[in-house]
């Protein structure tokens, strides 16, 4: 393959298609046009994944010789970084259906002197994962990072990963998941969905809910360790375990719906469908789901990730500063259920939008928990209801006037 350049990411060198050869008319590099996919804009995704894998393996020190699968490897950047930067990793399986990618993964493995720890496969990702399961190959961590939706790979990855293992999913089809393209979202993820003022919160919950429901079909259950939105993608890490009874409990306790009122901003996460009349304005509520209605992350895991990231050993990461900021915000978000868009609520109430910090302070003075969210500058996460948020919005406006 011609037109290759060598770049650096993390602690590895990588041969990638020359970005200057695949530019749009506006001069922006379009990775989907290159013969082998490599997206430099996903460096923070990969940096966070390195820290997540370090944290996963530290939490299970008794598990010897852990094995990692990069199911859709492209240039091999993830598999090679996991081998080089995560000390506990024993073996990385790097797979791609494109023979050009397979050749490049092999070259990049040699370039980083990990050819003895990277096994390269030329296979359809789903077929490979089912083969690994059939051969009783115990895979501790699977990274599913497609261009678009991870939905086609969810069932095979849940089947392939070992009991207690972790699967990480990237979804770049944020428009269907968030409800902006609700027909596509309904079709791909088997949900009833509409466009709301908290689309990315909905997107994360729909994605995890889809993963959980596919897990339950094969007597597995999942627990989210980390989930977040960044610019144009969702990223979710789930721990997978086996047991029909616990799968039943997960469906009963963690899968439900979002009741949403577009007229007044009322919303509520529910586990069973009940009255669809808005208790705030009397309007008709929309029901969005099924979706994940429990916590989107594990606060101990996020805290451990933050501690690992702040250690001197990982200061080399190119996006360490931004990754640290994200994890710090996520740590405060973990246990709060509802997200509100204060821009939209202010518009509904026809009041000036206050500073987010002032609204958070008002809600805390009323006895609620409230924090900023990583999802968008105009959003807050809280356990308060819309009536008390409305009270704070109006009182803050009157104070300014």
C-alpha positions, -999 to +999 in steps of 0.1 A: +000+000+000+015+033-010+011+068+004+018+059+040+032+082+067+044+074+102+027+092+131+029+090+169+001+083+192+005+074+229+037+054+231+035+038+197+045+046+161+019+039+135+019+037+097-013+053+084-026+064+050-013+099+043-041+123+055-031+149+029-043+126+002-078+123+015-090+158+021-125+172+015-131+204-004-129+224+028-094+209+036-106+186+064-092+150+064-120+125+058-108+091+073-136+072+057-120+079+023-087+064+032-080+027+022-075+018+058-095+037+085-076+058+110-093+088+127-069+111+146-100+129+161-106+097+182-073+100+201-090+109+234-113+079+229-083+057+227-064+074+256-094+069+278-097+033+267-061+027+277-068+041+312-100+021+314-082-011+305-055-004+331-082+001+357-101-031+346-070-053+349-059-038+382-094-046+397-089-083+387-053-090+396-060-128+400-069-131+363-037-143+347-026-135+311-056-113+301-065-113+264-079-083+245-098-084+212-099-054+188-127-066+166-126-039+140-090-030+141-083-009+110-046+002+113-043-018+146-039+013+167-060+001+196-046-034+198-010-022+196-016+005+221-031-020+245-001-042+242+024-014+246+007+008+272-013-016+294+013-037+312-010-065+323-021-073+287-008-107+276-021-110+241-040-087+217-062-102+189-065-076+161-091-083+134-102-067+102-122-080+072-101-058+048-069-075+036-052-041+033-059-034+070-046-069+079-013-062+061-010-028+078-017-042+113+011-067+107+035-039+096+025-018+126+030-047+150+066-051+137+072-014+139+064-014+176+081-048+183+049-065+195+045-089+167+048-118+192+019-104+213-004-093+185-023-121+166-038-107+134-070-121+120-087-116+086-123-123+093-157-109+096-159-096+132-191-115+141-178-147+126-145-144+145-162-137+178-185-168+174-154-189+165-135-177+195-165-187+217-168-221+200-130-227+206-134-217+242-109-189+239-114-167+269-113-130+260-112-106+289-118-073+270-134-067+236-133-033+219-160-027+193-152+005+175-171+006+142-177+034+117-214+039+126-236+017+147-222-010+170-256-028+170-247-055+145-218-066+168-235-065+202-248-100+204-216-117+192-194-096+215-216-104+246-214-141+237-177-141+232-164-122+262-156-143+293-178-142+324-169-110+343-152-095+312-158-061+297-169-049+263-165-013+251-187+001+224-183+032+203-214+046+185-210+074+159-246+072+148-256+098+173-285+112+153-306+079+153-297+072+190-305+107+202-338+109+183-328+135+158-333+108+132-360+090+152-371+066+124-336+052+120-332+051+158-364+032+163-355+007+136-319+001+145-323-001+183-358-015+187-372+015+206-398+041+205-380+074+203-386+111+195-365+142+194-361+158+228-341+186+244-317+161+260-309+140+230-274+128+241-287+116+275-314+097+256-288+083+232-266+069+260-295+053+278-310+038+246-276+024+236-270+008+270-306-004+271-301-021+237-269-038+249-287-050+281-316-064+263-294-083+238-275-096+268-306-109+285-316-129+254-285-151+261-288-152+299-262-124+304-265-092+324-245-060+322-233-033+345-221+000+330-187+010+342-183+042+321-204+060+295-200+094+279-206+116+249-178+134+232-184+157+201-199+131+177-198+097+194-210+077+224-186+054+243-198+028+267-180+002+288-200-026+303-191-055+325-208-087+314-217-116+336-239-147+333-271-158+350-307-161+339-320-149+373-298-118+374-306-111+338-343-111+348-335-088+377-317-064+353-347-063+330-370-056+359-349-031+377-327-013+351-347-013+319-376+011+316-388+043+299-385+081+299-417+099+303-413+133+286-436+163+282-426+186+253-451+212+265-437+220+300-404+201+303-415+175+328-396+142+326-393+110+347-375+077+344-399+048+351-395+010+353-432+002+345-456+020+322-482+040+341-502+072+337-493+091+306-509+124+316-484+150+326-487+158+364-473+192+358-494+206+329-520+180+321-506+174+286-500+141+270-467+125+278-444+108+253-429+075+263-393+069+251-378+034+254-371+008+264-339+023+277-314+019+306-329+038+336-303+031+363-268+047+367-248+053+336-215+045+353-198+030+384-185+058+406-157+036+421-145+026+386-145+063+374-127+073+406-101+046+401-097+057+364-091+092+375-065+081+401-047+061+374-048+089+349-033+113+374-003+091+381+029+102+366+030+070+345+003+083+321+012+120+318+024+112+283-011+108+270-018+135+244-053+142+257-046+137+294-058+171+304-092+169+285-097+133+296-091+143+333-117+171+330-142+147+315-137+121+342-140+147+370-173+159+356-185+123+351-176+114+387-201+140+400-228+130+376-229+093+384-258+091+409-281+118+396-309+105+374-324+134+354-310+159+329-326+192+321-320+217+293-321+251+310-319+269+276-352+252+265-369+256+298-360+293+299-375+296+265-407+278+275-410+301+306-401+332+285-375+342+311-338+351+307-316+321+311-295+324+343-260+312+348-258+275+352-239+279+385-267+302+399-294+276+390-274+248+406-269+269+438-306+276+440-315+239+437-290+230+463-304+256+487-338+238+482-321+206+494-315+189+460-284+176+444-274+194+411-243+194+390-231+204+356-231+177+330-205+168+304-232+165+277-238+202+268-232+236+282-269+243+287-277+211+307-277+202+343-281+169+361-302+168+392-327+149+413-350+179+414-383+179+395-394+204+369-415+224+393-386+233+415-364+240+385-391+263+372-392+281+406-355+287+405-355+299+369-382+324+377-368+335+410-333+341+395-349+362+367-368+383+392-337+388+413-318+402+382-347+424+373 
